[in-house]
Amino acid sequence: MYRMYPGPAPEGASMVWHVSTVDGSTLCGSPVERDTPSMITEPQEHCPQCIQLFRCLLRNPVRR
């Protein structure tokens, strides 16, 4: 299961949505604020690195 959390963009100029795994780490490795229930301004963009890795995971799911 994956969740979306706001955090700084890889460039650091704005806030973006990051894909977070069950263990709490993001797919791109960026830190995120998981304890913040809402933000004053919600990000409008998604982290490009997280989205690229998430697409790869959807195409090639890990079998358990």
C-alpha positions in Angstrom: 0.0 0.0 0.0 1.2 3.5 -0.8 0.2 6.9 0.5 0.8 10.4 -0.7 2.4 13.0 1.6 3.5 16.6 1.0 7.2 17.4 1.0 9.8 19.6 -0.6 10.4 19.1 -4.4 13.7 17.5 -5.4 14.8 21.0 -6.4 13.6 22.4 -3.1 11.8 25.3 -4.6 8.2 24.2 -3.9 6.1 21.5 -2.2 5.0 18.4 -4.1 3.2 15.1 -3.4 5.5 12.2 -2.6 4.7 8.5 -2.8 5.3 6.9 0.6 5.7 3.1 1.3 4.3 1.2 4.2 7.5 1.6 6.2 7.2 5.4 5.8 10.0 6.1 3.4 9.3 7.9 0.1 10.2 6.2 -3.2 12.6 9.0 -4.0 14.1 9.2 -0.5 13.0 12.8 0.3 11.8 13.6 3.8 8.1 14.3 4.2 5.8 15.6 7.0 3.5 12.6 7.9 2.1 14.2 11.0 0.7 17.2 9.3 -3.0 16.6 8.8 -3.5 19.6 6.5 -1.4 22.2 4.9 -2.1 25.9 4.3 -1.4 25.4 0.6 -1.7 21.9 -0.8 0.9 21.0 -3.4 -0.4 20.9 -7.0 2.4 18.8 -8.5 3.7 15.3 -7.8 7.4 14.4 -7.3 8.6 13.3 -10.8 11.0 10.7 -9.3 8.3 9.1 -7.1 5.8 9.0 -9.9 8.4 7.4 -12.3 9.3 4.7 -9.7 5.6 4.2 -8.9 4.8 3.6 -12.6 7.6 1.0 -12.7 6.1 -0.8 -9.6 2.7 -0.9 -11.2 4.1 -2.4 -14.4 6.2 -4.9 -12.6 4.5 -5.8 -9.2 6.5 -7.6 -6.6 5.1 -11.1 -6.2 4.9 -12.4 -2.6 
